[in-house]
Amino acid sequence: MMCQMAGTYGDVLGSTASIETRAHEMLDALGSRAASSASAICLWDPIARSHVAVANHDYPDEVIAHLNTWFIDHDPLFESMCSRDLGALRWRDFPDYRSTYSVTSVFTPAGFDEGLSARLVTADGSYAGTIHVNCDDPRYPSDDDVREINTLRRQMADHLDFSMRPRMVAELLSPDAQAWAVDGSGRTHLLRRGDAFEHPLDLRLVSDMAMATQSLGVHLRPEATRWHDGSSWLHTRHIATSPRYRNDSLSGVILISRAELPFGITPRELDALTLAAFGLTNNQIAGRLFISARTAGHHVENAIVKLGASNRASCVSLAMSWGLVSGRILADLNAASVARELA
């Protein structure tokens, strides 16, 4: 029986189905092996910095809300699991737990008389979320049920971790780049530091990178931008992602590499070229950069020569294809656009 169920777990976690589907199927497979009145898998979203119940089998909404908030922040059983790196814990494994707020005010009123929770931690030590099992019979979960979940929790964490797919995208597309997951509001989560970086980049800079292209139409949004972190130039790729579950906070992955500006393009030429790419005339470029219209024209003409373009339009096209777009200029354009909308 155990070998057959192990195969079932492997089939579920190794499938290409969505995270929600795999989590529900995992609870189904677990339910045929371990007794429960209700069970749930709640995953940690590192961008939104909150827990999401991706699979809930028979918990009332108020219990799920408790498990994803007060329980995670204040419950002594969960705190003990965190501080002592323990596996699955039942109420009866924890002294005086039945007198705690979780039991007296949440679990017992919901009809439960025993329960179990376990943290899901990946092989590299990353926290992925929790699994909860509650029963209306105080004899369960049994010792065998605890062992079952402890055997599975590492595998579940590795396969259901919200960061898994973004990390795979980053490693496939640019193995050496610093990689960040971002949402539509500019919130970020570091996926990988990158071999070329001694430390993660400043959070404010990465947030600016995330927001620089947000308000642009899809046809205007460049795939890459250039930034300077105070010590060197950075080449930033913006990769959109499809939702992993309903109301997914992830909107994309940013891949950041250290790379000097190509073709001998100067920082000022990059700024002028970016403004030209978004339709500004030499006079308008001059106003943005606080230079004369003649100097603005020279910057664009120099860029045309350096890129080997035949005219301004082809130069702009080449610049976009090479990611020669100033992220800082885009951020300023977006800020000005937002200000006009609010005026």
C-alpha positions in Angstrom: 0.0 0.0 0.0 2.8 2.4 0.9 4.6 1.9 -2.4 1.4 2.4 -4.3 0.7 5.7 -2.5 4.3 6.9 -2.9 3.9 6.5 -6.7 0.6 8.5 -6.5 2.3 11.3 -4.6 5.1 11.4 -7.2 2.7 11.4 -10.1 0.8 14.4 -8.6 3.8 16.5 -7.7 5.6 15.7 -10.9 2.7 16.7 -13.2 2.6 19.8 -15.3 -0.8 20.9 -13.9 -1.2 24.2 -12.1 -0.1 24.7 -8.5 -3.7 24.7 -7.4 -4.5 21.5 -9.2 -1.5 19.7 -7.8 -2.2 20.9 -4.3 -5.8 19.7 -4.4 -4.7 16.3 -5.8 -2.1 16.1 -3.1 -4.7 16.5 -0.4 -6.9 13.9 -2.1 -4.0 11.4 -2.2 -3.1 12.2 1.4 -6.8 11.9 2.5 -6.9 8.3 1.2 -4.0 7.5 3.5 -4.3 9.8 6.6 -7.5 10.5 8.5 -8.9 14.0 8.4 -12.0 16.1 8.7 -10.4 19.1 7.0 -7.1 19.8 5.3 -5.4 22.6 3.5 -2.2 23.6 1.8 -1.3 27.3 2.3 1.7 28.6 0.3 3.8 31.6 1.1 3.8 34.3 -1.5 7.2 36.1 -1.1 6.2 39.1 -3.2 2.8 39.8 -1.5 4.4 38.6 1.8 1.2 36.7 2.7 -0.1 33.1 2.7 -2.5 31.9 0.1 -4.7 28.8 0.6 -4.2 27.1 -2.8 -6.1 24.0 -1.7 -8.8 23.9 1.1 -10.7 20.7 1.8 -13.6 21.5 4.2 -12.2 24.2 6.4 -14.6 27.1 7.0 -13.4 30.5 5.7 -12.8 31.9 9.2 -10.5 29.0 10.0 -8.5 29.5 6.8 -8.2 33.2 7.6 -6.9 32.4 11.1 -4.4 29.8 9.8 -3.0 32.3 7.3 -2.7 35.3 9.7 -2.9 35.0 13.5 -1.7 31.4 13.6 1.4 32.1 11.5 2.2 35.3 13.5 1.4 34.3 17.1 0.5 30.7 17.6 3.0 28.9 20.0 2.9 25.7 18.1 3.9 27.4 14.9 6.5 29.5 16.7 8.0 26.3 18.1 8.2 24.7 14.7 10.0 27.7 13.3 12.5 28.1 16.2 13.3 24.4 16.6 13.0 23.3 13.0 10.4 20.6 13.9 8.3 18.5 11.7 4.6 18.1 11.9 3.1 18.8 15.3 -0.3 17.8 16.8 -2.1 19.5 19.6 -1.2 16.7 21.9 2.5 17.0 21.1 2.5 20.5 22.6 2.0 21.1 26.3 -1.2 23.0 27.2 -2.0 23.7 23.6 -5.7 23.0 24.1 -5.9 26.1 26.3 -4.6 28.4 23.6 -6.5 31.0 21.6 -6.4 28.9 18.4 -8.1 25.9 20.0 -10.6 27.6 22.3 -11.7 30.4 19.9 -11.2 29.0 16.4 -10.7 25.2 16.1 -13.1 23.9 18.8 -16.0 26.2 17.7 -15.5 24.9 14.2 -16.0 21.4 15.4 -12.4 20.1 15.5 -11.0 18.1 18.4 -7.4 17.5 17.3 -5.1 18.9 14.6 -1.7 18.9 13.0 0.3 21.5 11.2 3.7 21.3 9.4 5.9 23.9 7.8 6.9 23.2 4.1 10.6 23.9 3.7 12.5 23.2 0.5 15.8 21.3 0.1 17.7 24.6 0.1 16.0 25.8 3.2 13.5 28.2 1.7 10.1 28.4 3.5 7.3 27.5 1.0 4.2 27.4 3.2 2.2 25.1 5.5 0.0 22.0 5.5 -2.8 21.7 8.0 -4.9 18.7 9.0 -7.7 18.8 11.5 -10.0 16.0 12.8 -13.2 15.8 14.8 -11.9 12.6 16.6 -9.1 13.2 19.2 -7.5 9.9 18.2 -6.4 11.4 14.9 -4.1 12.4 13.3 -2.3 9.2 14.3 1.4 8.6 14.7 1.4 7.0 11.2 -0.3 10.1 9.8 2.5 12.3 11.3 5.2 10.1 9.8 3.3 10.2 6.4 3.3 14.0 6.3 6.8 14.3 7.6 7.9 12.0 4.7 6.1 14.2 2.2 6.6 17.8 3.4 10.1 18.3 1.8 8.9 16.9 -1.5 5.7 19.0 -1.3 7.7 22.2 -0.6 10.1 21.6 -3.5 7.3 21.1 -6.0 4.7 23.6 -4.8 7.0 26.5 -3.8 5.7 29.7 -5.4 9.3 30.7 -6.3 10.1 27.5 -8.2 8.9 28.4 -11.6 10.3 32.0 -11.6 13.7 30.5 -10.6 13.5 28.0 -13.4 12.7 30.8 -15.9 15.7 32.8 -14.6 18.1 29.9 -14.7 17.1 28.9 -18.2 17.2 32.3 -19.7 20.2 33.8 -17.9 22.1 31.5 -15.5 24.5 34.2 -14.3 22.1 37.1 -13.9 20.6 38.5 -10.6 17.0 37.5 -10.8 14.0 39.1 -9.1 10.3 38.3 -9.1 8.0 41.4 -9.3 4.3 42.2 -9.1 2.3 44.9 -10.8 2.8 47.3 -7.9 6.6 47.1 -8.1 7.1 44.9 -5.1 10.1 42.6 -5.6 11.5 39.3 -4.2 15.1 38.2 -4.8 15.2 34.8 -6.6 19.0 34.5 -7.2 21.9 36.9 -6.4 23.9 36.1 -9.5 27.6 35.3 -9.8 28.6 38.8 -11.0 27.1 40.4 -7.9 28.6 40.4 -4.4 25.3 41.5 -2.9 21.7 41.9 -3.9 21.0 45.2 -5.6 19.3 48.0 -3.7 15.6 47.3 -3.3 14.6 50.8 -4.4 16.6 50.5 -7.6 15.0 47.1 -8.4 11.5 48.5 -7.6 12.3 51.4 -10.0 13.3 48.9 -12.7 10.0 47.0 -12.1 7.9 50.1 -12.4 9.7 51.8 -15.2 7.7 50.0 -17.9 4.4 49.3 -16.1 2.3 52.1 -17.5 3.6 51.7 -21.1 1.4 50.0 -23.6 2.4 46.5 -24.6 3.6 47.7 -28.0 5.8 50.3 -26.4 7.2 48.2 -23.6 10.9 47.4 -24.3 12.2 43.9 -23.4 15.4 45.4 -21.9 16.5 48.6 -20.3 19.8 50.0 -19.1 20.5 51.3 -15.5 23.5 52.5 -13.5 23.8 51.4 -9.9 26.5 53.9 -9.0 29.4 51.6 -10.0 28.6 50.0 -13.3 26.0 49.7 -16.0 23.3 47.1 -15.8 21.4 45.4 -18.6 17.9 44.5 -17.3 15.5 42.1 -19.1 11.8 42.2 -18.3 10.1 38.8 -18.7 6.3 38.6 -18.4 4.8 35.5 -16.7 1.4 33.8 -16.9 -0.6 33.4 -13.6 0.3 30.3 -11.5 -2.9 30.4 -9.6 -6.0 32.7 -9.2 -5.1 36.2 -8.1 -1.4 35.5 -8.5 0.7 38.5 -7.5 3.6 37.7 -9.8 3.6 39.7 -13.0 7.1 39.0 -14.2 10.8 38.2 -13.7 13.6 40.8 -14.0 17.0 39.5 -15.0 19.9 41.9 -14.3 23.4 41.5 -15.7 26.5 43.8 -15.5 27.2 45.1 -19.0 28.8 48.3 -20.4 26.9 50.3 -23.0 27.7 48.8 -26.4 28.8 50.6 -29.6 30.5 53.3 -27.6 27.2 54.9 -26.8 27.6 57.5 -24.0 25.1 57.9 -21.2 23.8 61.2 -22.6 23.4 59.7 -26.0 21.4 56.8 -24.3 19.1 59.4 -22.7 18.5 61.3 -26.0 18.0 58.0 -27.9 15.4 56.8 -25.4 13.5 60.0 -25.6 13.6 59.9 -29.4 12.3 56.3 -29.3 9.2 57.6 -27.6 8.6 60.2 -30.2 10.1 63.3 -28.7 11.5 66.0 -31.0 15.0 67.5 -30.5 13.4 70.5 -28.8 11.4 68.3 -26.4 14.5 66.2 -25.8 16.4 69.4 -25.0 13.8 70.4 -22.5 13.9 67.1 -20.7 17.7 66.9 -20.5 18.3 70.7 -19.9 20.5 71.0 -22.9 20.1 73.0 -26.2 18.1 71.6 -29.1 21.3 71.6 -31.2 23.1 69.4 -28.6 20.1 67.1 -28.4 20.3 66.7 -32.2 24.0 65.9 -32.0 23.4 63.2 -29.5 20.9 61.5 -31.7 23.1 61.9 -34.8 26.1 60.4 -33.0 23.9 57.4 -32.0 22.8 57.0 -35.6 26.4 56.8 -36.7 27.6 54.5 -33.9 24.7 52.0 -34.5 25.3 52.1 -38.3 21.7 53.2 -38.9 20.5 54.9 -42.1 18.2 57.3 -40.4 16.5 58.3 -37.1 13.7 55.7 -37.3 16.0 52.8 -38.1 18.4 54.0 -35.3 15.4 53.9 -32.8 14.5 50.4 -34.0 18.1 49.1 -33.5 18.3 50.8 -30.1 15.2 49.0 -28.9 16.4 45.6 -30.2 19.7 46.1 -28.4 18.0 47.2 -25.2 19.5 50.7 -25.5 16.7 52.2 -23.5 17.4 54.3 -20.3 15.4 52.8 -17.5 15.8 56.0 -15.5 14.4 58.1 -18.4 11.4 55.7 -18.7 10.8 56.0 -15.0 10.8 59.8 -15.3 8.4 59.7 -18.3 6.1 57.4 -16.3 6.1 59.7 -13.3 5.3 62.7 -15.5 2.5 60.8 -17.2 1.0 59.8 -13.8 1.2 63.4 -12.6 -0.7 64.6 -15.6 -3.4 62.0 -15.0 -3.8 63.1 -11.4 -3.9 66.8 -12.2 
